[in-house]
Amino acid sequence: MDTIDRKLLALLRKDGRASLSALAEELKVSRGTVQNRIERLTRDGVIAGFSVRVTQADDPHAVRAIMMIEITGQKTLAAIQALRGLPEVRALHTTNGAWDLVAEIHADNLVEFERVLRGIRAMDGVSKSETSLLLTTL
């Protein structure tokens, strides 16, 4: 990834619906360059997908949580790639200490939240996890 890729990702984080033309103008590159870079970043797994985010106030049934994950053996890269492919995993971090990864999870409701947790816990390489629900953002 180069500077243009990083700027492109920042713009997409800010407005995932921005047109290719608007992105190209902001980056001072051609529309084709933006399209090719988005396709490459998606193909390489850097961009895991596009989604709509709503605020918690707009969706009172939404469930948010932080999940700490321990990975066994040499499975970290595969686990990261699998986790980044889940639309419910909004952010993923490496960390030090007892846990290898920290995932921020958003689900539409408790049923979906449980489905996501089961899926993550069943992933190859995930040996242990601990999850805390996020109640109120201050």
N, C-alpha and C positions, 0 to 999 in steps of 0.2 A: 504494500500500500504506500502510496506517495501522498504528497500534500493535497493534491486535487481530490483523491479518494477520501481523505479525512474531511475535507471541506464539504464534499458531496454528502457524506454520511451525516455531518452536522446539520446541513440544510434539510435533509430528509427527516431527521429526528424532529426538527422544528416544524416542518410541514410535509408530511408524507404524501400529500396530494399535489404538491407543486408540479407544474408542467415541466416537461423536458426543456422547453424553450426558456422558461423562467430560470431554471437551474443553470442552463448554459450561459445565460446572460450574467447571472450572479458570479459564476465561476470563470467567465471570460474564455469559454471554449465553445466548440460547435455543439449543436443539438445531438449529432451523431456520436460525438465523443461521450456525452453524458449517457446516452442510451447504451453504448458499448460498455461503459464502466459499470452501470447498474446491472447489466446482464452478467458481466464477469463477477462482480461482487456477490450477486445472487448465486451464480453457479459455484463459486468457491465457498459458499456458506457464510460469508461475512454478513450478508443481508439474509436473515432467516425468514423474512416475510413482511407483509404490510398489513396493518390492522387499524381499526378505529379504537381510540381510547376515550372513555367517558369518565367524568369525575365521579367520585363516590357519591356525592350528593344527588347526582342524576340517576344513580342506580343503587338504591338502598339494599338490594339483595346480593350485591357483589361481595366477594370474600377476598381479602388480601392477606398474604402471609409471607414470612421469611422462613426459608428452609435451609438448614445447615446440612451438608452432605459429605460423607466420607467415601472415598473411592479406593478400591483395593487394586493392588498390582499396577500394571502399566496401562490401565484403562481410562486414564484421565482425559486424554484427547478425544476418545470416542464418546465418553460421557458428556463432555462439553459440547460436542457437535450435536448429539442427540437432544440435550437440554435446550440448546439455542434454536432447535427446530420446533419447539413447543410454543405456540402463540401465548399460552398462559404464563410462560416464564418471561417476565418483563425486563429483568436484569439478572446478570450472572456475574459473580465475582470469585476470584481465587482469594484465599485467605491463609493466614498462618495459624498455628495452634492445632487443636484436636480435629478441626474440620478442614476439608480440602476446598470446598466450594460453598458459596452462599447464593441462593436463588431467591429472587423476589417473585412471588406468584400472585396472579390476579385471576379469579374465576368468576363466572356469572352467578353462581350460587353454590350451596354446600354440596349438592350432588356432583356438579362438575369439579369442584375442588377435591372431593374424595377420589374421583376418577383420575385426576392429575397426580395426586399423591401416590396412588397405587401404581400408576404407570412409571413414575420416577423411581419408586422403591423397587420395582421389578427390573429396572435397567441393568444390563450387564455391567458389573464393576461397582455398582452402588452397594456398599456393605452396611451402611448405617445412616440414619438421618434423624433430625430433630426439627420440628416445625412449630413456629409461634404465629398465632393469628395477630394481625394488626387491627386494633380496635378503632382508635381515633387518631387522626393526623392533627397535630397541634401547630 
